[in-house]
Amino acid sequence: MVTENDFEVESMHYNRLLLAVDDDDDESSQKAFNYATTLAKVYGIPLGIVSVLETGDLNIYQSLSPDLLSTRRAQMSEHLNTYVDKAEAFGATDVQPLIGEGKPARVILEDIAPEFRPDLIIIGSHTKHGRNRLGHVAAEIVREAECSVIVVR
């Protein structure tokens, strides 16, 4: 067994960042965005920015309306492109918008992350009544992600 006296300190670097943003929580998403964009710029590494359309939030009539779904997808795409534009203006050079549909944690863990292959996922945490709360999506990602996860408060 290696003890603290036996090991050498090694530099640790990330090569691909995945930032999860929530359309419904701009405050926590913006804090996480600032952190992720700073890392991407400083280290010159790719940054994927993902947002998931929560189809479970739609009632049956909404889910059957192609116009509503199309509008929601367009709004999400516009929102993500705003993040991409701001990241690039800040100095990040390889920024990619990623959109999913379904349950956010499952989509990020099962669809987006395996395809994008991040070695670090960055997420925000909610603030309710002046107290920080780890939401259920963030908690599930922290518990189940195969790579490192940083929660920005």
C-alpha positions as CSV (number, residue, x, y, z in Angstrom):
1,M,0.0,0.0,0.0
2,V,1.3,3.4,-1.0
3,T,1.4,5.9,1.9
4,E,1.6,9.7,1.8
5,N,5.4,9.4,2.2
6,D,5.7,7.1,-0.8
7,F,3.9,8.9,-3.6
8,E,5.0,11.7,-5.9
9,V,2.8,14.7,-6.7
10,E,1.7,14.6,-10.3
11,S,0.1,17.4,-12.3
12,M,-3.5,16.7,-13.1
13,H,-5.1,18.2,-16.2
14,Y,-8.6,17.9,-17.7
15,N,-8.9,17.5,-21.5
16,R,-12.7,17.9,-22.1
17,L,-15.2,19.8,-20.1
18,L,-19.0,19.3,-20.1
19,L,-21.1,22.0,-18.6
20,A,-24.7,21.3,-17.8
21,V,-27.0,24.3,-17.8
22,D,-30.6,24.5,-16.7
23,D,-33.1,26.7,-18.7
24,D,-35.1,27.1,-15.5
25,D,-32.2,28.2,-13.2
26,D,-30.1,31.0,-14.8
27,E,-28.3,32.0,-11.5
28,S,-26.7,28.6,-10.8
29,S,-26.1,28.0,-14.5
30,Q,-24.3,31.3,-14.9
31,K,-22.0,30.6,-12.0
32,A,-21.1,27.2,-13.4
33,F,-20.7,28.7,-16.8
34,N,-18.2,31.3,-15.6
35,Y,-16.1,28.5,-13.9
36,A,-16.3,26.2,-16.9
37,T,-15.5,28.9,-19.4
38,T,-12.5,30.1,-17.4
39,L,-11.1,26.5,-17.3
40,A,-11.7,26.0,-21.0
41,K,-9.9,29.3,-21.8
42,V,-7.0,28.9,-19.4
43,Y,-6.3,25.3,-20.5
44,G,-7.3,25.7,-24.1
45,I,-9.6,22.6,-24.0
46,P,-13.0,21.8,-25.6
47,L,-16.1,22.8,-23.7
48,G,-19.5,21.2,-24.4
49,I,-22.5,23.0,-23.0
50,V,-25.6,20.8,-22.6
51,S,-29.2,21.6,-21.8
52,V,-31.9,19.0,-21.7
53,L,-35.6,19.6,-22.7
54,E,-37.5,18.0,-19.9
55,T,-40.3,16.3,-21.8
56,G,-41.7,15.0,-18.6
57,D,-42.7,18.5,-17.6
58,L,-45.1,18.7,-20.6
59,N,-48.7,17.6,-20.2
60,I,-50.2,15.2,-22.7
61,Y,-51.6,17.9,-24.9
62,Q,-48.3,19.8,-25.0
63,S,-46.3,16.7,-25.8
64,L,-48.6,16.0,-28.8
65,S,-48.2,19.5,-30.2
66,P,-45.5,19.6,-32.7
67,D,-45.6,23.4,-32.8
68,L,-45.0,23.7,-29.1
69,L,-42.1,21.2,-29.1
70,S,-40.6,22.9,-32.1
71,T,-40.8,26.3,-30.3
72,R,-39.3,24.9,-27.1
73,R,-36.4,23.3,-29.0
74,A,-35.8,26.6,-30.8
75,Q,-35.8,28.5,-27.6
76,M,-33.3,26.0,-26.0
77,S,-31.1,26.2,-29.1
78,E,-31.1,30.0,-28.9
79,H,-30.3,29.9,-25.2
80,L,-27.4,27.5,-25.7
81,N,-26.1,29.5,-28.7
82,T,-26.0,32.6,-26.4
83,Y,-23.8,30.6,-23.9
84,V,-21.5,29.5,-26.8
85,D,-21.2,33.1,-28.1
86,K,-20.4,34.4,-24.7
87,A,-17.8,31.7,-24.1
88,E,-16.1,32.3,-27.4
89,A,-16.1,36.1,-26.8
90,F,-14.4,35.4,-23.4
91,G,-11.7,33.4,-25.2
92,A,-12.7,29.8,-25.1
93,T,-11.9,28.4,-28.5
94,D,-13.7,25.0,-28.9
95,V,-17.2,25.4,-27.6
96,Q,-20.0,23.0,-28.7
97,P,-23.8,23.3,-27.9
98,L,-25.4,20.0,-27.0
99,I,-29.2,19.4,-26.7
100,G,-31.0,16.4,-25.2
101,E,-34.6,15.5,-24.5
102,G,-35.9,13.5,-21.6
103,K,-34.9,13.2,-17.9
104,P,-31.8,15.5,-17.6
105,A,-29.6,13.3,-15.4
106,R,-30.3,10.2,-17.5
107,V,-29.8,12.0,-20.8
108,I,-26.5,13.6,-19.6
109,L,-25.2,10.3,-18.1
110,E,-26.4,7.9,-20.8
111,D,-26.4,9.9,-24.0
112,I,-24.4,13.1,-23.9
113,A,-21.4,12.1,-21.7
114,P,-20.6,8.8,-23.6
115,E,-20.6,10.6,-26.9
116,F,-18.8,13.8,-25.8
117,R,-16.4,11.9,-23.5
118,P,-15.7,14.6,-20.9
119,D,-13.2,14.0,-18.1
120,L,-14.9,16.7,-16.0
121,I,-18.6,17.6,-15.7
122,I,-19.5,21.0,-14.2
123,I,-22.9,21.7,-12.8
124,G,-24.5,24.4,-10.6
125,S,-26.5,24.1,-7.4
126,H,-29.8,25.8,-6.5
127,T,-30.2,28.4,-3.9
128,K,-33.6,28.4,-2.1
129,H,-34.5,30.8,0.7
130,G,-30.8,31.8,1.0
131,R,-29.5,28.3,1.4
132,N,-27.6,26.2,-1.1
133,R,-29.3,23.0,-2.3
134,L,-28.1,20.2,-4.4
135,G,-30.9,19.5,-6.8
136,H,-31.9,16.0,-7.8
137,V,-30.3,16.2,-11.2
138,A,-27.0,17.4,-9.8
139,A,-27.1,14.8,-7.1
140,E,-27.7,12.0,-9.6
141,I,-24.9,13.1,-11.8
142,V,-22.5,13.4,-8.9
143,R,-23.4,9.9,-7.7
144,E,-23.3,8.1,-11.1
145,A,-20.9,9.9,-13.4
146,E,-17.9,7.9,-14.5
147,C,-15.7,11.1,-14.6
148,S,-15.0,13.8,-12.1
149,V,-17.8,16.3,-11.2
150,I,-17.6,19.8,-9.8
151,V,-20.6,21.5,-8.3
152,V,-20.3,25.3,-8.5
153,R,-22.1,27.3,-5.8
